[in-house]
Each structure stands twice: as structure tokens, then as C-alpha cells.
Amino acid sequence: MVMDVRDSTGTVGQMPVVARSRAHGRVSRLRSALRLSALSLLILATLFAGGFGWFANKVSHLTTPANPAKADAIIVLTGGQSRLDAAMDLLASGKGERLLISGVHPSASRRQLQAATGGDKKLFSCCVDIDRAALDTIGNAEESAKWVESHAYNTVILVTNNYHMPRSLLEMGRLLHGAKLEPYPVVNSNLDNGGWLTKPQALRVLFTEYNKYLLALARGIVPVKQTPDGLALAETAAGG
């Protein structure tokens, strides 16, 4: 009986030591996991901030070509009067045979659009096509791809704002496999030499567009399917 009591007493005395050891192990693993998570977040935040700096710097140094090479056609993405004016000027100067205005609001008529651009009425009637189906940049790319394919164009001048150009080229490039895109960025405000850092509105626009650009990159992981053939959703000059 004495031996049994001693054995029992010794075993009981060891239990708290084992429990403390296990508890210490769990705390250590939790601390390691927290440190790893914090380090991962720090790395991601650094990459995000560095990427934004690269994006903003790239966009701010985009300039409008003084005399772009002639292409088969011109595509302009709606979103500002300056974009339309620039595209019509390119068409009038013979830089492309036809112009597609992508993303026009359904309520806007051809006459209203022609009056808004101030372009030559005859030129607008003969050589401008209107896409009313696209609701965003992805839709712009889909409708533009159908238009380019239906006309068998090989080179296309893409007109949009400078901050919108990287994402537009990314989305367009996924679908316009047989055509070469020539960017024609429209610059509304000079952001060279880090000017975007001192302009809250410009900073906000760049930050928003950067996030959309990242989402567009993420979409690249999922294969993009071609849309149905034809130009049924686009209003051509010949069709009125």
C-alpha cells in the first residue's frame, strides 16, 4: 500500500508539468502563426504600395502621340468628351479608315452624338460605327473584338484616357489576338514629376483605377471565352 501511495503521488505531481508544457507549445505555435500572418500582411502591403507607385508613375508619363502612324481603324472608349474629340480628329486626318465609338448610352442618337463631337457630318455618316452594348471595359473589349474581326483589321488605334489605358490594353489584348493595338492616350492633366501626389482628385482616380487593374489581372487566371460572332449589337453607319 505504501508503494501504491507513492506511485500515485508521483504520477499526480507530474500531471501539471505535462499540461503546462502542452499549453506552452500551443501558445508558441499561436505566436508563430501571428508573426507569420503579420509578416505576410506586411509583404502584401509593401507589394501593393510598390505596385501602385509603379502604376501611377507609368500612367503619369504617358503622352499623346504627336503624329501616330496610320492604322486600319480607330476605337474610342466613351467616358469623356476629350476622348471623342481626339478620335474624330484622328479619323478626319486619315489615321484610320473607320471609327468605332464603344460604350455609347442607349438613349443617345447618332445625330446627338455627331453634334456633340462637332465632327464633319458626312464623315460621321460614312465612317463611324456605334456600339451601344458595352457597359464597361470588358464589354468594350468584347464588342471591339467582334467589330475588328468582322472587318478583318490588322492594326487599330485605341483612344482612351491615360489612366484607363493599361486596363484597356489588357482587356483588349485578350480578345484581339489577330490585331495590333496602338495606344493613343488622352491626357487631361499633366501628372509628370509626381504631380499626382499633390492632387487629391488625381490620386483618387489613379488609386481606383489601380485596383480595377489588379482585378483585371486576376481575371487572367480564368480563361476568357470569345463572344458570338457578328456585329449584331453595334450600330453601323450603313445600317443607320
C-alpha atoms as one frame of an Amber mdcrd trajectory, in Angstrom:
protein
   0.000   0.000   0.000   2.871   2.367   0.727   4.320   1.788  -2.708   0.949
   2.370  -4.307   0.555   5.680  -2.491   3.986   6.855  -3.550   3.392   5.837
  -7.155   0.068   7.588  -7.163   1.526  10.688  -5.578   4.378  10.823  -8.062
   2.056  10.481 -11.071  -0.260  13.187  -9.800   2.662  15.509  -9.267   3.755
  15.110 -12.887   0.379  15.993 -14.474   0.608  19.804 -14.105   4.067  19.772
 -15.688   2.769  17.961 -18.795  -0.250  20.280 -19.038   1.929  23.364 -18.739
   4.240  22.020 -21.441   1.351  21.429 -23.831  -0.140  24.844 -23.106   3.234
  26.490 -23.698   3.517  24.642 -27.013   0.104  25.892 -28.143   0.974  29.466
 -27.185   4.273  29.236 -29.064   2.549  27.927 -32.189  -0.067  30.677 -31.949
   2.626  33.340 -31.628   4.480  31.899 -34.608   1.295  31.893 -36.673   0.554
  35.510 -35.723   4.096  36.597 -36.577   3.882  34.799 -39.926   0.498  36.402
 -40.671   1.798  39.850 -39.741   4.859  39.346 -41.937   2.696  38.177 -44.838
   0.418  41.193 -44.494   3.424  43.493 -44.380   4.858  41.933 -47.546   1.493
  42.173 -49.328   1.044  45.799 -48.243   4.561  46.616 -49.464   3.926  44.936
 -52.821   0.565  46.700 -53.136   2.067  50.116 -52.363   5.037  49.490 -54.650
   2.742  48.352 -57.434   0.611  51.455 -57.062   3.699  53.647 -57.260   4.768
  51.864 -60.451   1.267  52.147 -61.941   0.897  55.842 -61.111   4.357  56.622
 -62.459   3.699  54.698 -65.669   0.357  56.410 -66.266   1.682  59.872 -65.440
   4.396  59.547 -68.089   2.033  58.514 -70.889   1.845  61.198 -73.559  -0.393
  61.748 -76.555   1.463  60.883 -79.786   2.008  63.980 -81.913   1.798  62.119
 -85.217   0.731  58.469 -84.805   1.258  56.038 -87.647  -1.729  55.280 -89.837
  -3.759  52.228 -88.827  -6.616  50.300 -90.373  -9.149  51.582 -87.860  -9.718
  53.551 -84.670 -11.566  52.568 -81.490 -12.523  55.088 -78.818 -13.936  54.119
 -75.427 -16.553  56.547 -74.169 -16.026  58.302 -70.859 -15.156  61.872 -71.733
 -15.617  64.499 -74.427 -11.874  64.793 -74.984 -11.683  61.143 -75.990 -14.343
  61.580 -78.675 -12.762  64.769 -79.976  -9.371  63.095 -80.240 -10.816  60.084
 -82.068 -12.724  62.238 -84.564  -9.581  64.275 -85.228  -7.668  61.067 -85.966
 -10.402  59.903 -88.329 -10.546  63.284 -90.090  -6.765  63.274 -90.572  -6.864
  59.856 -92.216  -5.217  57.880 -89.417  -7.845  55.159 -89.793 -10.481  54.079
 -92.288 -13.301  53.712 -89.770 -14.042  54.618 -86.172 -15.894  52.589 -83.561
 -17.312  54.501 -80.604 -17.727  51.843 -77.936 -19.988  52.167 -74.908 -22.458
  54.772 -76.145 -25.502  55.257 -73.908 -28.608  53.638 -75.479 -30.560  56.897
 -75.305 -28.020  58.849 -77.389 -28.922  59.068 -81.071 -26.437  59.257 -83.942
 -27.444  62.856 -84.593 -26.862  63.830 -80.956 -23.503  62.069 -80.921 -22.422
  63.747 -84.139 -23.439  67.142 -82.809 -21.590  66.519 -79.548 -18.354  65.653
 -81.325 -18.642  68.587 -83.711 -17.212  66.408 -86.440 -17.925  66.553 -90.158
 -21.462  65.275 -90.737 -20.564  63.476 -93.960 -17.534  61.821 -92.368 -19.576
  60.790 -89.331 -22.298  59.282 -91.528 -19.978  57.234 -93.690 -17.219  56.107
 -91.355 -18.400  55.952 -87.741 -19.902  52.873 -86.103 -21.583  52.943 -82.696
 -21.548  50.223 -80.062 -24.371  50.536 -77.533 -23.974  47.121 -75.896 -20.791
  47.628 -73.860 -21.372  48.678 -70.258 -17.775  48.520 -69.011 -14.219  47.940
 -70.180 -14.786  44.204 -70.517 -17.795  44.894 -72.721 -15.735  47.381 -74.737
 -13.203  44.641 -75.431 -15.853  42.107 -76.415 -17.712  44.424 -78.795 -14.482
  45.821 -80.233 -13.191  42.312 -80.926 -16.329  41.478 -82.906 -16.056  44.723
 -84.845 -12.364  44.247 -85.663 -12.897  40.630 -86.694 -15.855  41.460 -88.924
 -13.745  43.994 -90.832 -10.527  41.942 -90.745  -8.479  44.858 -89.419  -4.823
  44.259 -88.593  -3.898  47.497 -86.815  -6.112  49.563 -84.532  -5.525  52.861
 -82.717  -7.053  52.685 -79.246  -8.183  56.007 -77.784  -8.927  56.451 -74.087
  -7.637  58.455 -71.125  -4.079  57.843 -69.937  -5.147  56.386 -66.579  -7.539
  53.996 -68.338  -5.066  52.836 -70.989  -3.259  49.988 -69.102  -6.505  48.189
 -68.221  -7.977  48.810 -71.669  -4.925  47.327 -73.383  -5.047  44.352 -71.029
  -8.706  43.576 -71.716  -8.451  44.276 -75.449  -5.283  42.220 -75.828  -7.052
  39.119 -74.517  -9.552  39.172 -77.365  -7.880  40.986 -80.261  -5.400  38.220
 -80.962  -5.012  38.982 -84.663  -4.793  42.770 -84.460  -2.061  45.087 -83.205
  -3.157  47.803 -80.806  -1.582  51.247 -80.985  -2.327  53.193 -77.769  -3.394
  56.813 -78.096  -3.675  58.070 -74.506  -5.616  61.279 -73.953  -4.031  63.436
 -71.233  -6.368  65.867 -69.492  -3.940  66.982 -66.781  -0.168  66.881 -66.508
   0.883  64.458 -63.768   4.612  64.291 -64.513   7.209  64.511 -61.748   4.872
  63.035 -59.145   2.182  65.668 -59.682  -0.483  63.106 -58.829   0.763  63.096
 -55.222  -0.314  66.708 -54.726  -3.681  66.415 -56.464  -6.249  64.560 -54.318
  -8.668  64.020 -57.188  -5.953  62.609 -59.455  -4.697  60.411 -56.618  -8.203
  59.072 -56.039  -8.724  58.315 -59.731  -5.359  56.567 -60.023  -5.933  54.522
 -56.871  -9.382  53.400 -58.049  -8.078  52.514 -61.490  -5.126  50.641 -59.978
  -7.499  48.410 -58.016  -9.527  47.750 -61.165  -6.306  46.930 -62.994  -5.386
  44.380 -60.321  -8.828  42.790 -60.643  -8.352  42.628 -64.407  -5.015  40.872
 -63.879  -6.693  38.402 -61.519  -9.300  37.674 -64.172  -6.480  36.494 -66.405
  -6.253  33.336 -64.331  -9.673  32.328 -65.662  -9.791  31.696 -69.440 -11.757
  34.317 -71.371 -14.181  32.960 -73.966 -14.860  34.694 -77.243 -18.295  36.273
 -77.651 -20.638  35.221 -80.502 -19.586  36.232 -83.986 -21.019  39.181 -85.821
 -21.794  42.779 -85.037 -25.436  42.454 -84.164 -25.158  44.707 -81.101 -23.343
  47.523 -82.852 -24.987  50.187 -84.934 -23.099  50.752 -88.176 -23.128  53.798
 -90.353 -24.616  51.807 -93.225 -27.379  50.442 -91.018 -28.335  53.815 -89.587
